[in-house]
Amino acid sequence: MNSILKNQRLLRTCFIRYSSTYKSISVGQPFTETHRVFLERDGKVISPFHDIPLYANEQKNVVNMVVEIPRWTNAKVEIATKEKFNPLKQDVKKGKPRFVRNCFPYKGYIWNYGALPQTWEDPSIVHPETKAGGDNDPIDVIEIGQDIAKRGEVKQVKVLGVLAMLDEGETDWKVLAIDTKDPMASKVNDVNDVEQFYPGLVDATRNWFKIYKVPDGKPENSFAFDGECKNSAYASLVIAETHEAWERLVQGKVPSKLDIHNTSVLDSANRIESESIVGETSSSSVKEEEAAGYDSKWLNYNLVTVNKCDDKSRYTKNNTA
């Protein structure tokens, strides 16, 4: 963390400033491989990865969040970092859209989940404390406020803390935040406040990330710092580092297969004019639980008997809660 200046950074990537009115456009059939959610600003397509400013109010520790997954839902949706204009898409596993399983006592994602724009976890940089490189994605953020967000929504959130998850040998930061419009936002400013006003939430968050991949035959995730949730100040340093990494990425200073087309970064060689969305906008009323690949079973991790089969841990047939 010594690379971060104690004072506000003087050098910034230059952007064209626009209004902060964003609109999400759904294209294709939801819960399929071809479904995409594009973001528009002032009627023009933008990249949620590159064109939305990270900081809404840096002095007050407020950042913008792109909502990928609303609370209580299961579809594993993420920013398509390798596609032009980086729309949101559902992750695909073995040719099928991916849904996380319901692991007792949780239902889907237990917070609004998303990413911070203009950040990048550089896989070539080994973090001195986690001893692992980044996961090649924008940094993840979980929003703990009372409202259920909408996919593609852009929220202003206050940074509260950060967990350092280690996922298959990569550092995968999880920033804790709260919507600035939430009734509790004025009282919750750091991880200690989360512990006070939301007792058990940090532990539940850590446990959720620890076990959520186990039903798919993968091992438990682990954490740096013995699972400690670092405070808001530390989280802000992590965010600043990932923002600096993104600046190197979008300026073409590091080799990468990620798509860096954008409409607003002035010192980026890949800045272009906005384009029209290709495809039919969707008005489908398909419910998530009706989608192919969705599994409604509630799996009780504590009752799992682990079998070794093809070197993979699997749930037995007696795994429902």
LINKALIN-V362704 format. One record per backbone hydrogen bond with DSSP energy under -0.5 kcal/mol. NH is the residue of the N-H (numbers start at 0). CO is the residue of the C=O. If there is no record, write none. Layout:
# LINKALIN-V362704
NH;CO / NH;CO
This chain:
# LINKALIN-V362704
3;0 / 15;263 / 16;14 / 21;19 / 22;39 / 24;37 / 26;35 / 27;279 / 31;28 / 34;31 / 35;26 / 36;87 / 37;24 / 37;35 / 38;45 / 39;22 / 40;43 / 41;20 / 43;40 / 44;274 / 45;38 / 47;45 / 47;84 / 50;46 / 51;46 / 52;50 / 55;61 / 56;61 / 59;56 / 60;57 / 61;56 / 62;156 / 63;53 / 64;154 / 65;114 / 66;64 / 66;152 / 67;65 / 67;112 / 68;112 / 71;108 / 72;69 / 75;97 / 76;74 / 77;88 / 79;86 / 80;78 / 82;79 / 85;82 / 87;36 / 88;77 / 90;75 / 92;95 / 95;92 / 97;90 / 99;73 / 100;211 / 101;296 / 102;100 / 103;101 / 103;298 / 105;102 / 108;72 / 111;142 / 112;68 / 113;140 / 114;65 / 115;138 / 116;114 / 117;48 / 118;115 / 119;241 / 120;136 / 121;119 / 124;121 / 125;123 / 126;124 / 126;131 / 130;126 / 133;121 / 134;170 / 135;120 / 139;172 / 140;113 / 141;174 / 142;111 / 143;141 / 143;176 / 148;146 / 151;66 / 152;149 / 154;64 / 154;152 / 156;62 / 156;154 / 157;177 / 158;60 / 159;175 / 160;175 / 161;229 / 162;173 / 164;162 / 164;171 / 165;221 / 166;164 / 166;169 / 167;165 / 169;166 / 170;132 / 171;164 / 171;169 / 173;162 / 174;139 / 175;160 / 176;141 / 177;157 / 179;155 / 181;178 / 184;181 / 186;183 / 187;183 / 188;186 / 190;159 / 192;189 / 193;189 / 194;190 / 195;191 / 196;192 / 197;193 / 200;197 / 203;199 / 204;200 / 205;201 / 206;202 / 207;203 / 208;204 / 209;205 / 210;206 / 211;207 / 213;210 / 214;210 / 215;212 / 216;213 / 217;212 / 220;209 / 221;165 / 223;163 / 225;222 / 226;223 / 227;224 / 229;161 / 229;227 / 234;230 / 235;231 / 236;232 / 237;233 / 238;234 / 239;235 / 240;236 / 241;237 / 242;238 / 243;239 / 244;240 / 245;241 / 246;242 / 247;243 / 248;244 / 249;245 / 250;246 / 251;248 / 252;247 / 253;247 / 258;80 / 259;257 / 261;269 / 265;13 / 265;263 / 266;13 / 267;264 / 270;267 / 271;261 / 278;276 / 281;25 / 289;286 / 290;287 / 293;290 / 295;293 / 298;101 / 298;296 / 299;318 / 300;298 / 302;299 / 303;300 / 305;303 / 306;304 / 306;313 / 308;306 / 308;311 / 311;308 / 312;216 / 313;306 / 318;315 / 320;297
